[in-house]
Amino acid sequence: MTVALYGPQDRELFERVGASLYEAVIAANGISLDDPLLTGDEGRRAFDLLLHMGLLVVEDQRVVAADPSAVASLVVAPMGQQGAQLLAESAQWAQAFTGIGQAWRNAPGAISGLWTELHGEAINPFIASVVADAEFELLTAQPQAGRSAAALGIAAQRDIAALDRGVKMRTLYQHSARRSRITHRYVAAVSARGAEVRTLDEFFNRLIVVDRRVAVIPGHEGLHVALAVREPSMVAYLVDMFERTWEHGRPFANQGSTVTRDIAAEQRAMTIRMLVAGHADPVSAKRLGVSPRTYAAYVADLKAEFDAQTRFQLGYEMGRRGVSGEEQPGHRGGGAGVE
């Protein structure tokens, strides 16, 4: 016996027209086949649907209603069964692809495999797959702290699984990540399993390097596009950039007052450099890894520090005192005329 399966269009017609028709039949204790309710395109389509489902039946040229509880099981149960079958089949297909996927990712020579462009929803599954294949090292850089709790939760599960396999992991954030509670929870979870996390002030872009054989970087179109790179020279170049940047980072776990002061000084210097370079506020905020409102607060602090009412006055005062944001730590701007 073939079981009928109904789709979204059938449900939409049922909700919009069919349910009202069914209730009208019940209220009238049955209607005739030539009733106006059964005429018109939508009325006839709804009648045919209810008839096919078994909610309406024809007896002696009259249309009467059937018990919906009996019909519901005939409609809903096959959908649930089909859903379970599809889930089981999808799991089998995923397992079937695992072996050949790993073989393709590890292939050393295929030219077409040196670069792969990923779009939208394909990015995270790809990252999950290459991290799952990691054997000895993960290098990651996250320039901003604005990752959602859900995204960090998924990342934590993925990264902890790699760490538990013995994979070494180092992660870079910007200093602004230290103010994020969800980032603190993530860092605590991975650090407990041996990961190292550092922060720094300078801007850098997102980066994931797995076993120094594949790197994932953003596409130039934005974060909805990513590029998986397997070309050995390019991966080595990205690793070298990461290592050089890592040396300038401060351990995330170090929250002492001295470190806090040093980080505040570094963010102040970065803000000054952004102002001197003339970058727009949204660009400067992104470079610092903070919101535009937080960046505006940084600028307001500088105005108060240099006793300036406007940005023009602030620029003048910083120029007069020789402040460029490139000074050694602890320098607050001396210059002539400063008490």
N, C-alpha and C positions, 0 to 999 in steps of 0.2 A: 504493500500500500504506500503510495506516494504522499508525503506530508507537505502541505502547502506552507511556504515561508513568505511572510509579508515584510515589506521594506518600509523605509522612511516615508515614501510618498503615500503608501496605503495608510500608515498611521496618521499622517497629516490630514488626509481626506476623512478618516474616521473621526478625528478630534474636531475638525472644523464643521463637518456636515453630518457624518454618520451617526454620531452620538445623539444629536438633536432629533434625527429621523427615528432612531430607535426609541427615544423617550416619547415621541409623539405617537408611535404605534402602541406603546404601553398605555399611554393616557387614554387613547381611543378604544382600548381593548381590541385592537386590530383594525386595519383599514382595507379598502378594496384595492384591487390591482390598478384601477383607473383613477386612484386618488391623486390630486394635484401635487401632493408631496413627492410623488414618484416621477414627476415630469421634469423637464429641463435637463441640461447636460449633467450638472453636478448632482442633482437629485437622483438621476438614473444611475450615475456612477456609484454614488453612495449606497443605493439600494442593491446594486449588483455585488458590491463588496460585502455588505452585511449578509446578503443571501449566500455568498460563497463561504463566508466565515461560519455560517450556521446560526448567526444571531437572529435572523429573520427566516421564517419558513412560509410557504404558500400552502394554504389549506382551503379547498373549495372556493377558489378565486378570491380568497382573503389573505392578507399578509398579517401574520401574528409573530409575536416575539418569543424567543427561546431563552432559557436560563443562561445568563452570561458567565456564571461561575464554571459551568461545564465547558463552554466554548473557550474561555480564557486559558485553561490548561492545554487545550489543543493548539492554541496559537503561540503561547509563551514558552511552553516546555521544549518544543523543537528548536526554538532560537537559542535557549540556554545550552541544549545539547550540542548544537552546531558550534556555539561559541567555545565550549570546552574542547571540542574536537579541533577547532582552528588553533586554539592556544597550544594544545599538545603538538599539533603538526608544525606550528611555527617554531616551537622549541626544538623539534627534530631537525628542521631546516637550518636553524641557527647552529646546531651542533655539527651538521654536515658541512657548513661553510667554514667552521673554525679551523680545520686542518689545512684547507687550501688557502685560507686567508693568511695564516701564519707563514706558510711556504712562500706566498707572494711577497709578503712584507720583508722576509729575510733574503729574498733573491738578490744576489749581488750585482747582476749585470744587465738586467732589462732596462733599456733606455727609457721606455715609457713609464717605468716605476720610479724614476729619480725625482719626479715632481707630481704631486697630486693635488688638485684644487677641490676643496670641500665647501659645501654650501649649507647654510641653515641647520636643519635638524640632523644632518649627516656628520656634523663636526664632533659633538660629544660622544656618540657611539664609536667613532674612529679613535678618539683619544682614549676612551675606555679600553679599546682592543689593544692598542700599542702599549699602554701602561700594564695591561694584564700580561703582555709578553715580556715585560722588562725582566732582565736577569741580574743586573748589578747596579744600575744607577739611574736616578731621575733628577734632572735639573729643571726647575720651573721658576718663572718670573711672572708676577702678577702686579701690574703697575698701579692699580687702584683698589681701594678696599670695598668698592661698591658691589660685591658679589652677594647674592641673596642667601638667606639661611638655607634654603632648599638646595641651591647650587653647591654651597660649601659642605652640606651634609652628604651629597652624592660624592663630591671630591674626597671627603674624609674617608668614606667607605672604600673608595677605589685606591687611595694612597695608603691607607692602613693595611689593606690586603697585600700591596706590594712590599711594604716595610716588614710585614710578618713573614714574607718569603725571603728576607735577608737583603732586599734591595736598599742601597743607600740613597738618601734623598736630601737635596738642598733646595730651599725656596727663598726667593727674594720678594719683598714687598716694599712699598714706599712707607716713610715714617707715618703717614696718615693712617695706615692700617692699625697702628697701636691704639687708636681711639675706637676701634670697632669691636664690640663685645663678641659678635659671632666669629670674627677672625681670631680673637683670643681663644675661643673654644676650639676652633679648628687647630690652631697652633699647639695648644696644650695636648690635644689628642695625638697628633703626629709626632710631636717632640717626645712624648712618653715612650714612643717606639723607636726613637733614635734619629728622627729627622732633625736637620738643622735649618733654622729660619733666621734671616737677617733683614734689616730694613735700611733704606738710604733715602736721601732727598732727591737725587737726580732722576729725571724722567727716563724710563725705558719702556719697551713694548712687551706685550705678552710673549712668552716663550716656554715651550716644553721640549726637552731633549731626552730621549730614551736610549740608554746604553750607547750614547755617542754615535748612533747609526741613523736615527730619524729625529727630525726636529719639526715642530708644529708652530707656525707663526701666523699672525693675522694677514689677510689679504689687504691690498691697498684700498679696496672698496669699503672696508669697515669690519667690525667684529662678526658680521654675519657670513663672512667668507674667510676661510683659512687655507694655508698652503702647507702640505706635508712634504718635507724636503729630505731626500735620502742621498743626495750628491755628497760624497765624502768630504770634499774640500769646503763646501758651504757649511756642512754640519760642524766641521772642525773650526771654522771661522766663528760661528755662533757660540760654540763652546768657549772659545778664547774670549769673546766679548763677555760672556757670563762670568768667567773666572776673574777677569779684570774688575768687573763691577762688584763681584762678591767680596773682593779684598777691601772695598771701601764701605761695606755694610756694617751695621752694628747688630749684635745678637738680639733677637726679639725678646729673649728671656731676661735680658738685663734691663730692669726697670728702676735702677737706682736714681737718686736725685741728680747726680752728676751727669749721667747719660741723658736724663730728661732735659737738663739745661743745654747740653750739647746738641740734642736733636732740635730743640726750640731755636737755637742759634743757627743751625743748618737750614731750617725752614725759613727763618728770617732772611738769611743770605740769599736763598733761592728766590724769595719774593722780590728782594731788591734787584737781583739779576733780571727777573722777568720785567720789572718796571723800567729798568735801564734799557733793555732791549726793545721796549715799546710794544710788547705782546698784548693782545686783547685779553680781557678778564677771563672769558671762557677757556682760551688757550692756556693761560697761566694757571688757572685752577686745575686743568687736566694735567699739566706738567707736574704740579705739586700733589696730584692725587686727592684733591679736596673738592668740595662743592663750591660754586661761585660765591655763595654767601660766606663760606668760611674764608675764602681768599679775600673777599672784601673786608672781612674783619682783620686779616693780616695787614692789609693796606692801612686800615684805620689805626691799628697799633703803631705803625710806622709814622703816620701823621702826628700822633700824640707824642711819640718819642722825639721827633724832630721839630715839634711845635709848629706844624704846618696846617693850614686850613684847607688847602686844595692840593691836588696832585702836582700842579705846576710848582707850587711853593715847596712841596716835598722833593721834587726833582732838583730844584735849585739848591735847597739846603744840602741834599746828599752830594751834589756836584761840588758845592763850596767846601764841604768837609772831606772830599776825596773818597766818598763811600761808593763802592761799586758792587758789593756782594762777593768779591773775590779776596777779601781780606782774610788774614789769619784768624782762627777762632779767638774770641775774646775782644776783638777790635770793634768798637762801637762808633767810630767816626770822630776823629779829633779835629784837626784843622784850625786855622786862625779864627780867633774870635769866639772860640768855644770854651766855656768855663769848665 
